[in-house]
Amino acid sequence: MFQPSPLVAALIAAFSSGAFAQIQEVEEGTDVPAETAVSAVAPAVSASTLAKAAPTSAEVRARSYQQFLNQVNKPYANQLGTGNGAGVVVGVVDSGVQVSHPELRGQIVATYNAYNGGSDVTDQMGHGTHVAGLVAGNLANGSLLEGIAPGAKLAIAKVFTTGGSDSVTIGRGIDWAVNVQKAPIVTLSLGSNSAAMQGNIQNAVNKGTLITAALGNDGRASGSWPAAYAKQTWAKGQIIAVGALDANNKRASFSNYDATLANWTVFAPGVNIASSYSTPSQQNSYVYMSGTSMATPIVAGQAALIKSNWNFLPAADIAQIIFQSATRLCSDNAAAATCRLRTTADKMYGWGLVNVGASMQPIGSLNLGTKTGAVITFAGASLATPKSGLATGLKTVNTLAVDKFNRAFQVNVGASVAKAATPGSSLPVSKTMTTTASGAKLTAEYTNLVSEQTMLGLAATETPLTLARMSFSSSAASGFAWGVGTGSSSDEFFGLQSTGSAPLSLADEGSRFNSPYFSLADNATHAGTAWTFSSGNVLRVGSVVQGNPLNPLPWESAALSGTQRTVAVVEYQARFGDTTSVVSAGQLLENNSLLGASGTEAWALEGASNARFVTMAASKPLAAQVSASAMLTLGQADAFSNSGASLIDGTSAVRQMAWSFGVARDGVWRTGDKLGFSVSMPLRTMSGEMQVTTAVEQSQEDGSLRYEQQTLSLAPTGMQKDFAVSYQSSKVWGGTVAAQAVLKLEPGHDASAAPQLGLGVRFQRKF
């Protein structure tokens, strides 16, 4: 004969408008062993996939009675949205229920009396009503309390009364919940000291049902049945054995535990747990009860929340999610940090305290799907767009990513779009060697600082003295000359800077008046030839190729090693009176890159792209020792088709522009010093579109993802404007000191970006 644990103790107190009492469910005459000390640390839980919403006043009131909801990290109902248990039926096989109880009104979809086959499930003990409220209690009808899954529905099977029950009757209730109601989750706050109901439990497992079963209230080191079946191979990991904790996350003195069941065990609060209560003489009540019977429905409610969000999950996966997201507890007094990192179940606590919030978050790495079926990692996704603001519009792109259980979570993949480290944006301490002989010129610059620095200061990591830049140009006396260089020194041979007419030749000012397409080839090497005509005008032809074989830079990541950029250019330099002008026409050829943008994983770019540009620059004296310079660049990239496994399908033609204007004065305070001011718009995408295919929905039937293509504008939301003031003075400590202040408005061409102010100082000494 099967006998549930008798209820002992009595009603102790009344609270609020409802009758609140405290009942403890323990085995009479039990010899309770001394408590074992534990330590626990809750894992970090991201709230990124849960709506940020303040609790309602009703929820705040409920938690004043139900502190265990905080103990298991249960999100508020309005943070769960529609994934609050809706669409899930939980079978409660117990002592019946008060169907009209405020906490349960509207929550019960079917009832069954296993004694007579009827539908009358009047609760004579209060136990079933209490358990039902913990699973799916709802605040909608003015209830004081709520359950773990307030959106779930309940199928109630009455299988025991004050006179007890037997395994046959309980088995009929289980079969009804599984076979007739097809409940995906069944909770059993009952137990036997001998094997019972095996056939009914096996049938439930074979039908794909998840079962939460109480370990029992005997205070012993062995679990009761049916929880003890969890370790059987036929259980297929679909039975969760549940023990009870007190408010301090220690095993309740009455709770059973079982080392042989550890791999299928979790614990939940089970001491002084408030929920609905009803007997024939006490309707519409609420009481505090203690027992593994109270812990078990908490886990069933958690399972309902998981099922509600990802209906396609099989029972064994839901159980694993509950196990793997649990807050680790250790019975051997292990330090909190050590306990948290353990990967095996504790002999007493199994996987530990259930963590509802963590179970609703990703477990393992997140992967993004693509319409081609390729799997790419979310963590490795990056898109470096250092030059043109090309992808600021991509920062709002969302897609679905799946965890190790194929659960989809919405992620902002656009957050991985960022500026990459680029050379030339700082003022490094350096040494320069310049040698001129018979018209030939050799310049070498050494530095002991990695030149990438933030715009907020000069913080950088010191490195050994290395060759940062080197350029050589031959004599042009015969009308023909040639030049080579590394370290992005193309401004020594091409552009307005090479003519010596650019008024601001310190820091990166030269690039403000040269074609910005040259700087798209990072840390570049250049080579070119020049013909000087009798008029003094010069025709130059050459190329700028990404990479410096003499000094590879840290930001040339191995992840982007397949990226290559080459600029081919034809340039004509002419003088009109005292005005020096330069017109450049060129072509940017890129591999696995687009207008300087290169990415990995979700933003991977594979294929060749082609862009053409024209740059016009001029410099003119305005007065004695005062000159002005200006530059305008127009460019267009051809439509690009991406062949990589990526969210990006391709782009339309993309148009770009850059401009700058500056004035400078020599001899401001002393002979040889120089003061300059410039305003410029760095290279900006003016028009163009990108086609991106993202996952927008997950099937609740099989977990497959549905994809949609969206067209995004590549034109950024803002227009970056740089205001720069530079000063240079020679003959300082045997060298030259340069200082610069730059104010960037809408940096990155992002209208929402805060202004940036940068200050820098550079000391150069020739040797």
VOGU-3710 file (C-alpha; in Angstrom, 3 decimals, decimal comma):
1> mfqpsplvaa> 0,000/0,000/0,000  1,316/3,449/-0,898  1,209/6,092/1,818  2,163/9,723/1,209  4,001/11,541/3,973  1,461/12,713/6,578  1,051/16,414/7,228  1,871/17,416/10,760  1,814/20,697/12,708  -0,990/23,173/12,692
11> liaafssgaf> -2,056/26,537/11,488  0,129/29,053/13,266  -0,568/32,570/12,047  -2,710/34,665/9,749  -1,385/37,307/7,423  -2,884/39,994/5,181  -6,430/39,555/3,935  -6,065/35,823/3,394  -5,561/33,173/5,999  -1,852/32,424/6,145
21> aqiqeveegt> -0,698/29,395/8,046  2,484/27,419/8,429  2,456/23,679/7,827  5,456/21,388/7,772  5,378/18,147/5,841  7,760/15,662/7,489  7,776/11,997/8,365  6,658/11,422/11,936  9,336/10,013/14,213  12,151/10,836/11,764
31> dvpaetavsa> 15,669/11,009/13,156  16,992/14,091/11,362  20,806/14,177/10,884  22,875/17,253/11,636  22,968/19,870/8,868  25,998/19,893/6,576  27,524/23,283/5,843  27,552/24,405/2,220  28,789/27,328/0,200  27,201/28,630/-2,961
41> vapavsastl> 27,790/31,310/-5,512  25,248/32,239/-8,148  26,710/32,367/-11,643  26,613/35,634/-13,516  23,330/35,938/-15,377  22,930/38,244/-18,332  19,581/39,975/-18,605  20,082/40,747/-22,276  17,317/38,439/-23,435  14,780/39,444/-20,792
51> akaaptsaev> 12,774/42,628/-21,020  13,798/45,281/-18,552  10,557/45,998/-16,720  9,766/47,097/-13,208  7,667/44,701/-11,120  4,040/45,525/-10,553  2,828/46,395/-7,083  1,112/43,006/-6,937  4,388/41,247/-7,714  6,208/43,233/-5,055
61> rarsyqqfln> 3,527/42,297/-2,536  3,687/38,618/-3,504  7,438/38,498/-3,012  7,112/39,955/0,433  5,563/36,571/1,298  7,409/34,483/-1,301  11,079/35,240/-0,806  11,876/31,909/-2,416  11,084/33,509/-5,807  14,148/35,688/-5,351
71> qvnkpyanql> 16,106/32,722/-4,032  15,638/30,864/-7,322  16,232/34,051/-9,362  12,804/33,983/-10,935  12,212/36,935/-13,286  9,069/38,980/-12,785  6,154/37,921/-14,961  6,186/41,102/-17,006  9,869/40,518/-17,780  9,081/37,104/-19,210
81> gtgngagvvv> 6,455/38,426/-21,627  4,586/35,678/-23,452  7,211/33,120/-22,420  5,730/32,938/-18,917  4,519/29,363/-19,280  1,818/30,125/-21,835  0,976/27,200/-24,078  2,267/24,583/-21,638  0,112/22,171/-19,637  1,604/20,756/-16,443
91> gvvdsgvqvs> 0,110/17,630/-14,940  -0,268/17,850/-11,147  -0,842/14,391/-9,659  -1,768/15,105/-6,061  -4,627/15,472/-3,578  -6,844/17,552/-5,849  -7,395/21,295/-5,948  -9,778/24,124/-5,202  -10,567/25,057/-8,795  -12,058/28,406/-7,806
101> hpelrgqiva> -9,138/29,553/-5,648  -8,135/33,141/-6,601  -4,577/32,040/-7,336  -5,742/29,214/-9,607  -8,923/30,555/-11,154  -8,695/30,090/-14,913  -5,490/28,092/-14,673  -7,008/24,618/-14,614  -7,975/23,111/-17,973  -8,822/19,536/-16,948
111> tynaynggsd> -9,535/17,507/-13,792  -9,639/13,785/-13,064  -10,551/11,781/-9,999  -8,441/8,628/-10,158  -10,699/6,898/-7,597  -13,932/6,955/-9,578  -12,982/8,285/-13,002  -15,007/11,448/-12,483  -13,974/15,098/-12,581  -14,539/16,085/-8,942
121> vtdqmghgth> -11,109/16,894/-7,515  -12,103/18,665/-4,314  -8,994/18,990/-2,183  -9,563/17,608/1,299  -5,928/18,060/2,390  -4,784/21,381/0,940  -1,617/19,743/-0,338  -2,613/19,619/-4,015  -3,873/23,213/-4,010  -0,566/24,335/-2,510
131> vaglvagnla> 1,476/22,424/-5,109  -0,672/23,704/-7,994  -0,188/27,311/-6,883  3,570/26,900/-6,854  3,553/25,692/-10,439  1,170/28,171/-12,067  -0,373/30,510/-9,505  -1,503/33,762/-11,098  -2,068/37,263/-9,734  -4,749/38,106/-12,305
141> ngsllegiap> -7,722/37,526/-10,003  -6,469/39,505/-7,042  -4,465/36,650/-5,589  -1,881/37,472/-2,946  0,620/34,987/-4,383  1,873/33,601/-7,669  3,699/30,592/-9,041  6,828/30,087/-11,082  4,995/29,865/-14,426  1,864/32,036/-14,124
151> gaklaiakvf> 1,007/31,598/-17,791  0,967/27,790/-17,693  -2,197/25,693/-17,447  -2,811/22,755/-15,124  -4,260/19,285/-15,550  -5,184/18,078/-12,037  -5,380/14,394/-11,148  -6,662/13,612/-7,642  -4,870/10,476/-6,443  -4,862/10,597/-2,648
161> ttggsdsvti> -6,971/11,839/0,226  -6,705/11,978/3,988  -7,137/8,215/3,927  -4,028/7,721/1,795  -3,729/6,067/-1,603  -2,075/3,216/-3,448  0,241/2,860/-6,402  -2,561/1,731/-8,713  -4,606/4,869/-8,084  -1,596/7,118/-8,470
171> grgidwavnv> -0,624/5,258/-11,633  -4,054/5,945/-13,114  -3,578/9,647/-12,405  -0,166/9,664/-14,076  -1,512/7,814/-17,112  -4,399/10,272/-17,450  -2,058/13,292/-17,373  0,283/11,676/-19,918  -1,998/9,706/-22,240  -5,163/11,791/-22,186
181> qkapivtlsl> -3,999/15,310/-21,440  -0,604/14,810/-23,110  1,016/17,039/-20,533  4,721/17,507/-21,431  5,539/17,982/-17,739  4,178/16,050/-14,761  5,018/16,891/-11,169  4,863/14,302/-8,405  5,042/15,647/-4,849  4,646/12,178/-3,444
191> gsnsaamqgn> 6,787/9,185/-2,737  7,070/5,595/-1,624  9,709/3,748/0,368  9,588/0,883/-2,088  9,624/0,676/-5,874  6,201/1,552/-7,236  4,479/2,817/-10,393  7,405/1,813/-12,614  5,186/0,924/-15,567  3,358/4,243/-15,393
201> iqnavnkgtl> 6,605/6,197/-15,122  8,177/4,279/-18,008  5,130/4,995/-20,152  5,463/8,701/-19,348  9,137/8,674/-20,277  8,431/6,870/-23,538  5,793/9,482/-24,368  8,423/12,213/-23,975  7,214/13,546/-20,635  9,471/15,357/-18,177
211> itaalgndgr> 8,850/14,283/-14,574  9,787/16,207/-11,442  9,655/13,944/-8,377  10,227/14,624/-4,682  13,182/12,915/-3,003  11,157/12,539/0,188  11,065/13,899/3,733  12,783/11,206/5,788  16,098/13,039/6,248  17,974/10,042/4,917
221> asgswpaaya> 20,688/9,473/2,317  18,447/7,669/-0,151  15,681/8,922/-2,369  12,117/7,689/-2,429  10,353/6,322/-5,477  9,538/7,423/-8,156  12,432/9,926/-7,842  14,784/6,939/-7,409  14,006/5,853/-10,967  15,937/8,858/-12,325
231> kqtwakgqii> 19,188/6,871/-12,485  17,711/4,077/-14,579  18,826/3,978/-18,204  15,208/3,705/-19,318  14,538/7,072/-17,634  16,521/8,700/-20,472  17,391/11,677/-18,290  13,734/12,756/-18,173  13,228/12,395/-14,401  14,439/15,156/-12,100
241> avgaldannk> 14,838/14,242/-8,440  14,189/17,259/-6,214  15,400/17,975/-2,690  14,533/20,857/-0,378  16,671/23,780/0,822  16,131/26,275/3,582  16,383/30,040/3,095  20,184/29,861/3,552  20,650/27,404/0,677  21,348/24,527/3,038
251> rasfsnydat> 19,650/21,183/2,809  16,503/21,172/4,896  16,952/18,758/7,791  14,017/16,653/6,626  15,053/16,438/2,964  16,334/13,166/1,548  19,375/13,146/-0,703  20,965/10,361/-2,690  24,516/10,226/-4,018  23,469/7,609/-6,580
261> lanwtvfapg> 20,967/10,097/-8,003  23,309/13,107/-7,955  23,526/13,426/-11,736  19,747/13,849/-11,918  19,213/15,884/-8,744  18,584/19,553/-8,066  17,414/21,343/-4,955  14,817/24,082/-4,572  13,470/26,064/-1,597  11,273/23,859/0,584
271> vniassystp> 11,044/25,507/3,999  8,186/27,879/4,839  6,993/28,168/1,257  3,866/30,306/0,778  1,198/29,242/-1,707  -2,526/28,683/-2,149  -4,341/26,345/0,227  -7,779/24,840/0,524  -9,688/22,220/2,488  -13,468/21,794/2,754
281> sqqnsyvyms> -13,437/23,925/5,888  -10,853/26,459/4,766  -11,382/27,856/1,278  -9,457/30,576/-0,594  -6,554/30,458/1,846  -2,790/30,749/1,711  -0,346/28,901/3,954  3,340/28,336/4,501  4,275/24,680/4,056  7,580/22,840/4,219
291> gtsmatpiva> 8,675/19,710/2,410  10,232/18,340/-0,734  6,622/18,493/-1,977  7,051/22,275/-2,112  10,445/22,184/-3,848  9,277/19,824/-6,587  6,594/22,031/-8,228  9,046/24,930/-8,298  11,195/22,874/-10,660  8,120/21,880/-12,677
301> gqaaliksnw> 7,261/25,561/-13,083  10,798/26,279/-14,213  10,498/23,530/-16,815  7,230/25,083/-18,005  8,930/28,441/-18,525  11,649/26,820/-20,618  9,101/24,833/-22,617  6,992/27,937/-23,158  9,868/29,756/-24,821  11,251/26,794/-26,760
311> nflpaadiaq> 8,423/24,329/-27,283  10,492/22,075/-29,545  12,882/21,064/-26,753  12,705/17,406/-25,743  12,291/16,556/-22,072  15,895/15,436/-21,612  17,185/18,776/-22,930  14,930/20,711/-20,574  16,300/18,666/-17,691  19,873/19,352/-18,797
321> iifqsatrlc> 19,184/23,076/-19,043  17,895/23,013/-15,469  20,944/21,042/-14,335  23,548/23,116/-16,172  22,094/26,481/-15,168  21,754/25,608/-11,476  23,751/27,476/-8,851  26,356/25,038/-7,630  26,219/23,942/-3,987  28,946/21,864/-2,369
331> sdnaaaatcr> 28,544/19,635/0,692  32,280/19,485/1,442  32,652/23,119/2,548  34,511/23,982/-0,650  35,287/27,642/-1,185  32,646/29,458/-3,171  34,902/30,033/-6,182  35,957/26,382/-6,221  32,410/25,128/-5,861  31,147/27,309/-8,695
341> lrttadkmyg> 33,668/25,852/-11,140  33,014/22,191/-10,463  31,791/20,226/-13,435  30,509/17,166/-11,597  27,428/16,779/-9,437  27,769/17,056/-5,677  27,014/13,826/-3,797  24,351/15,586/-1,712  23,135/18,577/-3,710  23,463/17,183/-7,191
351> wglvnvgasm> 23,674/20,171/-9,524  22,629/22,608/-6,796  19,963/25,268/-6,405  17,753/25,795/-9,436  18,361/29,175/-11,068  15,301/30,118/-13,084  16,765/33,285/-14,553  19,953/31,546/-15,654  17,975/28,750/-17,282  16,337/31,360/-19,512
361> qpigslnlgt> 19,733/32,593/-20,701  22,127/31,029/-23,226  24,170/28,036/-22,132  27,446/27,490/-23,932  28,577/29,577/-26,888  26,123/31,314/-29,176  26,163/30,467/-32,854  24,583/32,362/-35,702  22,933/30,539/-38,533  23,027/31,657/-42,137
371> ktgavitfag> 20,620/31,004/-44,971  23,256/28,723/-46,550  23,260/26,518/-43,461  26,753/27,522/-42,372  27,284/27,941/-38,632  29,294/30,906/-37,420  30,128/31,954/-33,879  28,647/35,089/-32,386  31,615/35,694/-30,082  34,037/35,861/-33,016
381> aslatpksgl> 31,988/38,321/-35,043  33,677/41,630/-35,813  33,614/44,247/-38,525  36,444/46,743/-38,551  35,537/49,971/-40,343  38,227/52,442/-39,326  38,059/54,922/-42,165  34,739/55,817/-43,681  31,823/55,205/-41,357  30,783/52,587/-43,893
391> atglktvntl> 28,944/50,386/-41,415  27,522/52,697/-38,774  24,089/51,742/-40,105  24,835/48,111/-39,267  24,993/48,794/-35,542  21,240/48,263/-35,238  21,246/44,831/-36,890  19,669/42,109/-34,765  19,545/38,425/-35,511  18,868/35,167/-33,721
401> avdkfnrafq> 21,696/33,140/-32,243  21,329/29,651/-30,816  22,993/28,123/-27,768  24,167/24,540/-27,282  20,539/23,402/-26,933  19,521/25,173/-30,168  17,549/27,783/-28,238  17,301/31,050/-30,139  18,122/34,374/-28,502  17,949/37,763/-30,138
411> vnvgasvaka> 21,364/39,385/-30,253  22,539/42,752/-31,487  25,222/41,539/-33,841  25,746/45,148/-34,878  27,422/45,771/-31,542  30,491/44,034/-32,971  30,885/46,776/-35,580  33,658/49,028/-34,343  36,624/51,050/-35,328  39,817/49,086/-35,692
421> atpgsslpvs> 43,239/50,172/-34,515  44,826/52,318/-37,176  48,272/53,819/-37,550  48,941/57,502/-37,782  46,302/58,660/-35,308  48,784/59,579/-32,613  52,019/61,417/-32,011  54,721/58,876/-31,135  58,045/59,676/-29,587  60,418/59,002/-32,462
431> ktmtttasga> 63,797/59,600/-34,049  64,107/60,637/-37,675  67,076/60,342/-40,009  66,972/62,383/-43,212  69,795/62,251/-45,750  69,845/64,237/-48,973  72,562/63,818/-51,601  72,567/64,899/-55,255  68,805/65,318/-55,195  68,113/61,893/-53,690
441> kltaeytnlv> 66,394/61,774/-50,317  66,274/59,053/-47,649  64,073/59,423/-44,586  63,800/56,863/-41,800  61,703/57,246/-38,664  62,199/55,040/-35,631  59,800/54,848/-32,731  59,653/53,185/-29,342  55,898/53,477/-29,021  53,176/51,502/-30,718
451> seqtmlglaa> 51,531/54,435/-32,446  47,923/53,431/-31,894  46,600/55,509/-29,009  43,168/56,594/-27,898  41,979/60,106/-28,606  41,901/60,710/-24,871  45,644/60,743/-24,205  49,017/59,227/-24,856  48,654/55,897/-23,054  50,551/53,249/-24,988
461> tetpltlarm> 52,791/50,270/-24,422  56,498/50,886/-24,898  58,306/48,619/-27,330  61,930/48,350/-28,444  63,088/50,924/-30,982  61,714/49,850/-34,355  61,644/51,210/-37,885  58,227/52,814/-38,190  58,570/54,601/-41,551  61,115/54,669/-44,315
471> sfsssaasgf> 61,063/56,324/-47,721  63,562/56,877/-50,511  63,285/58,965/-53,655  65,935/59,250/-56,329  67,171/62,439/-57,964  64,886/63,958/-60,602  67,695/65,847/-62,362  67,342/63,769/-65,524  63,578/64,209/-65,615  62,972/60,693/-64,334
481> awgvgtgsss> 62,836/59,619/-60,711  61,592/56,766/-58,633  60,681/56,221/-55,026  59,861/53,480/-52,521  58,840/53,403/-48,906  57,225/51,503/-46,053  55,179/52,282/-42,960  52,489/54,305/-44,779  55,035/56,862/-46,005  53,363/57,344/-49,408
491> deffglqstg> 52,868/61,056/-48,596  56,613/61,432/-49,218  56,075/60,573/-52,898  52,389/61,179/-53,720  49,946/63,977/-53,061  50,186/67,583/-51,958  52,412/66,622/-49,038  55,147/65,404/-51,408  55,348/68,821/-53,090  56,307/70,496/-49,811
501> saplsladeg> 53,311/72,796/-50,173  50,990/71,295/-47,578  50,907/73,847/-44,769  50,539/71,326/-41,988  53,219/68,693/-42,223  53,193/67,450/-38,660  51,416/64,508/-37,047  48,909/63,060/-39,527  48,088/66,409/-41,128  49,650/65,388/-44,407
511> srfnspyfsl> 46,967/62,765/-44,915  44,288/65,410/-44,543  45,399/66,896/-47,876  46,300/63,679/-49,695  43,868/61,136/-51,075  42,281/59,296/-48,113  42,233/56,107/-50,192  45,985/55,800/-49,649  45,403/55,358/-45,928  42,948/52,487/-46,496
521> adnathagta> 46,001/50,307/-47,097  47,229/49,972/-43,511  50,947/50,235/-42,699  51,498/50,291/-46,419  54,475/49,933/-48,723  54,624/52,153/-51,821  56,564/52,294/-55,053  56,338/54,727/-57,967  57,991/56,549/-60,808  57,891/60,232/-61,759
531> wtfssgnvlr> 58,556/62,294/-64,891  59,306/65,990/-64,574  58,428/68,004/-67,681  60,174/71,140/-68,900  57,311/73,174/-67,477  58,174/71,886/-64,043  54,967/69,869/-63,821  55,275/66,268/-62,638  53,499/63,063/-63,653  53,635/60,244/-61,113
541> vgsvvqgnpl> 52,521/56,633/-61,465  52,689/54,028/-58,745  50,984/51,847/-56,191  50,420/51,577/-52,470  50,145/48,033/-51,078  48,946/47,079/-47,599  51,579/45,764/-45,211  55,101/46,605/-44,095  57,446/43,626/-44,295  59,994/45,448/-42,120
551> nplpwesaal> 57,623/46,132/-39,235  54,269/44,286/-39,134  51,941/46,062/-36,711  49,872/44,492/-33,917  46,544/45,349/-35,495  47,387/43,330/-38,597  45,510/40,435/-37,060  45,960/36,883/-38,187  42,177/36,708/-38,342  42,297/39,221/-41,177
561> sgtqrtvavv> 45,422/37,874/-42,836  43,457/37,106/-46,005  42,665/40,788/-46,459  44,669/42,666/-49,080  44,363/46,244/-50,339  46,236/47,831/-53,229  45,899/51,391/-54,514  47,045/52,118/-58,073  47,374/55,821/-58,817  48,205/58,270/-61,602
571> eyqarfgdtt> 48,937/61,778/-60,390  49,621/65,116/-62,038  51,262/67,949/-60,137  51,154/71,436/-61,641  51,873/75,032/-60,645  49,759/77,993/-61,642  51,594/81,078/-60,489  52,048/80,678/-56,749  49,390/77,959/-56,527  50,419/74,312/-56,363
581> svvsagqlle> 47,805/71,795/-57,438  47,676/68,013/-57,496  45,097/65,862/-59,269  45,114/62,131/-58,537  43,085/59,394/-60,189  43,274/55,943/-58,759  41,778/52,548/-58,200  41,478/50,640/-54,943  41,586/46,873/-55,388  40,657/44,832/-52,318
591> nnsllgasgt> 40,464/41,176/-51,462  38,115/40,108/-48,609  37,537/43,765/-47,839  35,291/46,625/-48,923  36,423/50,255/-48,716  38,671/49,452/-45,803  36,110/47,336/-43,962  37,052/43,767/-43,094  35,247/41,320/-40,884  35,104/37,879/-39,349
601> eawalegasn> 32,369/35,320/-38,699  28,980/37,074/-38,996  30,575/39,981/-40,870  33,082/38,000/-42,957  33,713/39,493/-46,385  35,011/37,202/-49,103  35,581/38,236/-52,681  37,138/41,034/-54,698  35,989/44,648/-54,655  36,922/47,566/-56,841
611> arfvtmaask> 36,679/51,325/-56,226  37,784/54,339/-58,254  38,509/57,820/-56,974  39,622/61,304/-57,967  41,378/63,683/-55,576  41,988/67,376/-56,158  44,225/69,334/-53,806  45,800/72,772/-53,905  47,892/75,102/-51,776  48,234/78,880/-52,154
621> plaaqvsasa> 50,051/81,591/-50,196  47,658/84,152/-48,751  50,180/86,557/-47,306  53,736/86,593/-46,107  54,357/83,340/-44,187  50,636/82,424/-44,406  49,227/79,761/-46,727  45,982/77,888/-47,268  45,329/74,376/-48,533  42,236/72,459/-49,592
631> mltlgqadaf> 41,402/68,945/-50,736  38,342/67,235/-52,211  38,016/63,496/-52,913  35,174/61,755/-54,729  35,024/57,968/-55,080  32,751/55,102/-55,992  32,980/51,374/-55,315  31,334/48,850/-57,598  28,555/46,599/-56,340  29,992/43,806/-54,206
641> snsgaslidg> 28,801/40,203/-53,957  29,889/38,360/-50,837  30,850/34,724/-51,329  31,600/34,050/-47,656  29,520/32,344/-44,952  28,230/35,556/-43,485  25,124/37,594/-42,782  26,226/39,966/-45,550  24,954/39,128/-49,034  26,471/42,078/-50,830
651> tsavrqmaws> 26,220/45,777/-51,550  25,111/48,154/-54,234  27,509/50,719/-55,665  28,850/52,922/-52,876  29,738/56,614/-53,280  32,135/58,390/-50,953  33,543/61,844/-50,298  36,175/63,577/-48,185  37,283/67,205/-47,925  39,610/69,402/-45,904
661> fgvardgvwr> 40,634/73,042/-45,587  43,486/74,495/-43,599  45,645/77,542/-43,023  49,141/77,746/-41,572  51,644/80,377/-40,577  55,415/80,135/-40,268  57,448/82,071/-37,709  54,656/82,739/-35,254  56,708/83,144/-32,089  60,180/82,191/-33,170
671> tgdklgfsvs> 62,076/81,462/-36,323  61,206/78,086/-37,777  58,079/77,427/-35,750  54,699/76,760/-37,400  51,083/77,088/-36,325  48,261/75,509/-38,274  44,503/75,096/-38,177  42,368/72,745/-40,246  38,801/71,561/-40,540  38,044/68,382/-42,418
681> mplrtmsgem> 35,514/65,683/-43,105  37,236/62,275/-43,207  36,218/59,847/-45,913  32,446/59,359/-45,610  30,026/57,049/-47,375  27,461/59,268/-49,086  25,172/56,623/-50,585  24,895/52,882/-50,994  23,024/49,900/-49,610  23,966/46,561/-48,083
691> qvttaveqsq> 21,875/43,419/-48,223  21,925/41,423/-44,989  20,111/38,153/-44,301  19,304/37,526/-40,643  17,351/34,950/-38,671  14,083/36,510/-37,507  12,052/33,622/-36,102  12,506/30,140/-34,662  10,006/27,389/-35,331  8,410/26,097/-32,152
701> edgslryeqq> 7,829/22,778/-33,879  11,365/21,770/-34,835  13,627/24,659/-33,798  14,543/25,655/-37,343  15,241/29,310/-38,089  13,438/31,482/-40,612  15,505/34,064/-42,459  14,673/37,382/-44,040  16,786/39,700/-46,150  16,847/43,354/-45,262
711> tlslaptgmq> 18,389/46,249/-47,111  20,363/48,696/-45,013  21,592/52,123/-45,927  25,356/52,419/-45,742  25,174/56,189/-45,414  26,043/56,991/-41,804  23,730/58,953/-39,557  26,156/61,838/-39,055  29,041/63,713/-40,596  32,333/63,720/-38,746
721> kdfavsyqss> 34,130/67,058/-38,687  37,638/67,315/-37,299  38,963/70,616/-35,987  42,718/70,465/-35,485  45,234/72,957/-34,128  48,895/72,037/-34,524  52,130/73,680/-33,474  55,712/72,749/-34,289  58,951/74,209/-33,021  62,472/73,152/-33,920
731> kvwggtvaaq> 65,738/73,404/-32,009  64,287/72,030/-28,792  66,667/69,676/-26,958  68,409/69,103/-30,247  65,217/68,070/-32,029  61,689/69,117/-32,964  58,624/69,210/-30,726  55,152/69,022/-32,217  51,876/69,399/-30,372  48,367/68,891/-31,595
741> avlklepghd> 44,795/69,205/-30,314  41,943/67,629/-32,255  38,214/67,979/-31,643  36,063/65,419/-33,425  32,357/66,062/-33,752  30,144/63,075/-34,573  33,191/60,781/-34,690  32,829/57,813/-36,976  30,115/59,784/-38,804  27,774/58,688/-36,040
751> asaapqlglg> 25,252/61,382/-35,112  24,759/59,844/-31,669  28,475/59,643/-30,811  29,833/61,996/-28,183  32,505/64,491/-29,258  36,108/63,424/-28,770  38,994/65,652/-27,774  42,542/64,480/-28,273  45,833/65,987/-27,228  49,257/64,780/-28,264
761> vrfqrkf> 52,927/65,701/-28,214  55,751/64,302/-30,334  59,489/64,760/-30,042  61,702/64,049/-33,048  65,448/64,124/-33,244  67,581/63,552/-36,279  70,732/61,506/-36,055
//
